[in-house]
Amino acid sequence: MKLYYREEGKRNKQIIVIVHGLYGSSDNWLTVGKKLGKKYHVYMVDQRNHGRSPNADEHSYEGMTEDLAGFFDEHHIEKAIVIGHSMGGKTAMYFAADYPEKIDKLIVADIAPKNYFELEEKGQFYLHQHILESLKEVRKHQFETREEIADFLSLKLDNKGLIMFLLKNVYRNKKTNKFDCRINVDVLYDHLDEVISGVNYRWMEDRMPILNYPVLFIKGEKSPYISEEDEKKIKEIYPEAQIDTIPDAGHWLHAEQPKLFMEALERFI
């Protein structure tokens, strides 16, 4: 699959590839990309079923890994620093494990190599299921303005920041003159269990320990995605990994604490 991408910086510099998370796109990383582009050659990709990349009938980490491998081949990237956030962090871990020769450094933002679907309450699965169901309803309704969509989502989701983030996926289709979503809502809904589980500890066991490349995990202090127990598992898989915590930040740490997030990136790079 040929992925849509944005590019910053100059060629013949160290290459950095940034991979966004669920409901995200390269747009969400433009600020980070522009700052890194002052010193490096930065690519920000849209993963399948997101942004302006093509849709697909399936959504798996195996598929997204091969998409990324194809992107490296298409752009003649021999090695790069790969940064992945959330779902993109899982893609990055998967890609780095399958193609270690293509990795200079691996940076994983606020996600752990574990199966989140196995959590007792399955809170994340049901949350994302509810989000996607809400976006399905947005597609069905004949909304006239983005404000109407925001009001509708506020009745479904009690999180203003999340609503603003989701609204970045909403656009007016010029052919139908109706509002639609850039993300492939139906396929993501059907493959949500794979998104939430995906790369997990057992999958990594036959590859441990991973020492082929330097690894940094960046976690938000207020985020539940990387627990103390997860940090122990990270160290079993990546014994030399660094783990940085961004104070007063949740899951979208690059947006919530951009200065501290950039400082963590620059120190490691």
C-alpha positions in Angstrom: 0.0 0.0 0.0 1.3 3.4 -1.0 1.1 5.6 2.1 0.4 9.3 2.1 3.1 11.3 3.9 4.3 14.8 4.8 8.0 15.7 4.7 10.1 18.2 6.5 13.8 19.0 6.6 16.5 18.5 4.1 17.7 15.4 2.3 21.1 13.9 3.2 20.3 14.3 6.9 19.5 11.7 9.5 16.1 10.3 8.6 13.2 10.2 11.1 9.9 8.4 10.4 6.9 9.3 12.6 3.9 7.0 12.8 0.7 8.3 14.4 -1.9 6.5 16.6 -5.5 5.5 16.3 -7.8 8.3 14.8 -4.6 10.3 14.1 -2.7 11.3 10.9 0.4 13.0 9.8 -1.4 16.4 10.5 -1.2 15.7 14.2 2.6 15.6 14.1 3.3 18.6 11.9 4.6 20.8 14.8 7.0 18.0 16.0 8.0 17.3 12.4 8.8 21.0 11.6 10.9 21.3 14.8 12.8 18.1 14.1 13.1 19.1 10.4 15.5 21.9 11.4 18.2 19.3 11.9 16.8 16.1 10.4 15.0 14.7 7.4 11.5 13.9 8.7 8.7 11.8 7.2 5.3 11.7 8.8 3.1 9.0 7.4 -0.7 8.3 7.4 -1.3 4.7 8.3 -3.8 2.6 6.3 -7.5 3.5 7.0 -6.4 6.9 8.3 -5.8 10.4 6.9 -5.2 10.5 3.2 -3.8 7.0 2.9 -5.8 4.4 1.1 -8.5 2.3 2.9 -8.1 -1.4 3.2 -10.5 -4.3 4.1 -8.4 -5.3 7.0 -6.4 -3.5 9.8 -3.7 -5.5 11.4 -0.2 -4.8 12.7 1.2 -7.3 10.2 -0.4 -5.2 7.4 0.7 -1.9 8.8 4.3 -3.3 9.2 4.4 -4.3 5.6 3.0 -0.9 4.6 5.9 0.8 6.5 8.4 -1.6 4.9 7.0 -0.6 1.5 7.3 3.0 2.4 11.0 2.5 3.3 11.6 0.8 0.0 9.7 3.4 -2.0 11.7 6.2 -0.5 15.0 4.3 -0.6 15.4 4.6 3.2 18.1 2.2 4.4 17.9 3.1 8.1 15.9 5.6 10.1 14.9 6.6 13.6 11.3 5.5 14.0 8.9 7.3 16.3 5.5 5.7 17.0 2.7 6.9 19.2 0.0 4.5 20.7 -1.2 2.3 17.8 1.7 3.7 15.8 4.0 2.7 18.6 2.9 -0.9 18.3 3.4 -0.7 14.5 6.9 0.7 15.2 7.8 -2.1 17.6 6.5 -4.7 15.2 8.4 -3.1 12.3 11.6 -2.8 14.3 11.4 -6.5 15.4 10.8 -7.7 11.8 13.3 -5.3 10.1 16.0 -4.5 12.7 18.5 -3.7 10.0 16.4 -0.7 9.1 16.3 0.9 12.6 18.8 3.4 13.9 16.8 4.1 17.0 13.2 3.2 18.2 11.1 5.7 20.1 7.7 4.5 21.5 5.3 7.1 22.9 2.8 6.0 25.6 2.1 2.4 24.7 3.5 -0.9 26.0 4.2 -4.2 24.2 1.2 -5.9 25.7 -2.3 -7.1 24.9 -4.6 -4.4 26.2 -7.6 -6.5 25.3 -6.7 -8.9 28.2 -7.3 -6.3 30.8 -10.1 -7.4 33.2 -12.5 -4.5 32.5 -11.6 -4.2 28.8 -12.0 -0.5 29.4 -10.1 0.6 26.3 -11.9 -1.8 24.0 -15.3 -0.5 25.1 -14.2 3.1 25.0 -13.0 2.9 21.4 -16.0 0.8 20.4 -18.2 3.7 21.7 -16.1 6.3 19.9 -16.4 4.4 16.6 -20.1 3.9 17.1 -20.5 7.6 17.6 -18.5 8.4 14.4 -20.7 5.9 12.6 -23.7 8.0 13.7 -22.0 11.2 12.5 -21.7 9.7 9.0 -25.5 8.8 9.0 -26.8 12.1 10.2 -27.3 15.0 7.8 -25.3 17.6 9.8 -25.0 21.0 8.3 -22.0 22.3 10.3 -19.0 21.1 12.2 -20.5 22.9 15.3 -23.6 20.5 15.1 -21.2 17.6 14.9 -19.3 18.8 18.0 -22.6 19.3 19.9 -23.6 15.8 18.9 -20.3 14.2 20.0 -20.5 16.1 23.3 -23.7 14.2 24.1 -21.8 10.9 23.4 -18.4 11.6 24.8 -17.6 13.4 28.0 -14.1 14.6 26.9 -13.7 18.0 25.2 -10.1 17.3 24.2 -11.0 14.0 22.6 -13.9 15.6 20.7 -11.6 18.2 19.3 -9.2 15.5 18.2 -11.9 13.5 16.5 -13.2 16.5 14.7 -9.9 16.7 12.8 -11.1 13.6 11.0 -14.4 15.1 9.9 -14.6 16.8 6.5 -17.2 17.8 3.9 -17.2 15.5 1.0 -17.4 17.7 -2.1 -19.1 15.0 -4.2 -22.0 14.4 -1.7 -21.8 17.7 0.1 -22.2 15.7 3.3 -19.9 15.4 6.3 -17.8 12.2 6.4 -14.8 10.8 8.3 -11.3 10.4 6.9 -10.7 7.3 9.0 -12.3 4.1 7.7 -14.8 3.8 10.6 -16.4 0.5 9.6 -13.1 -1.4 9.1 -11.6 0.0 12.3 -14.7 -1.0 14.2 -14.6 -4.6 12.8 -10.9 -4.9 13.6 -10.9 -3.1 16.9 -9.9 -6.2 18.9 -6.7 -6.5 16.8 -5.9 -2.8 17.3 -6.3 -3.1 21.1 -4.4 -6.4 21.4 -1.9 -6.5 18.5 1.7 -6.7 19.6 1.9 -8.4 23.0 4.4 -9.8 25.4 4.0 -13.4 24.3 4.6 -12.5 20.7 7.9 -10.9 21.8 9.2 -13.8 23.8 11.0 -15.7 21.0 12.8 -12.4 20.1 14.0 -11.5 23.6 16.2 -9.8 24.5 16.2 -7.2 21.8 19.5 -5.3 21.7 19.8 -4.5 18.0 19.1 -0.8 18.4 18.6 1.8 21.2 15.1 2.1 22.5 13.2 4.9 24.3 9.8 4.7 25.8 8.1 8.0 26.7 5.1 7.8 29.0 2.6 10.4 30.2 2.6 10.8 34.0 -1.2 10.8 34.0 -1.7 8.1 31.4 -2.7 4.6 32.3 -1.1 3.0 29.2 2.3 2.2 30.7 2.1 0.9 34.3 5.0 -0.1 36.7 4.3 -3.7 35.7 4.6 -2.8 32.1 8.0 -1.1 32.7 9.3 -4.4 34.1 8.1 -6.3 30.9 9.6 -3.6 28.7 13.0 -4.1 30.4 12.7 -7.9 29.8 12.2 -7.3 26.1 14.5 -4.3 25.7 17.0 -4.6 28.6 18.8 -1.4 27.7 15.7 0.7 27.0 15.3 4.1 28.5 11.9 5.1 30.0 11.1 8.8 30.3 8.1 10.2 32.0 6.5 13.5 30.9 5.1 15.3 34.0 1.4 16.4 33.9 0.7 14.7 30.6 -1.8 12.1 29.6 -1.9 9.8 26.5 -1.5 12.6 24.0 1.7 13.7 25.6 3.1 15.4 22.5 0.1 17.7 22.4 -0.3 18.2 26.1 3.4 18.9 26.9 5.0 19.7 23.6 8.1 21.4 25.0 9.0 18.5 27.4 8.2 15.9 24.8 10.5 17.6 22.3 13.3 17.8 24.9 12.9 14.0 25.6 13.2 13.3 21.8 16.2 15.6 21.3 18.1 14.1 24.3 17.7 10.6 22.9 18.2 11.4 19.3 
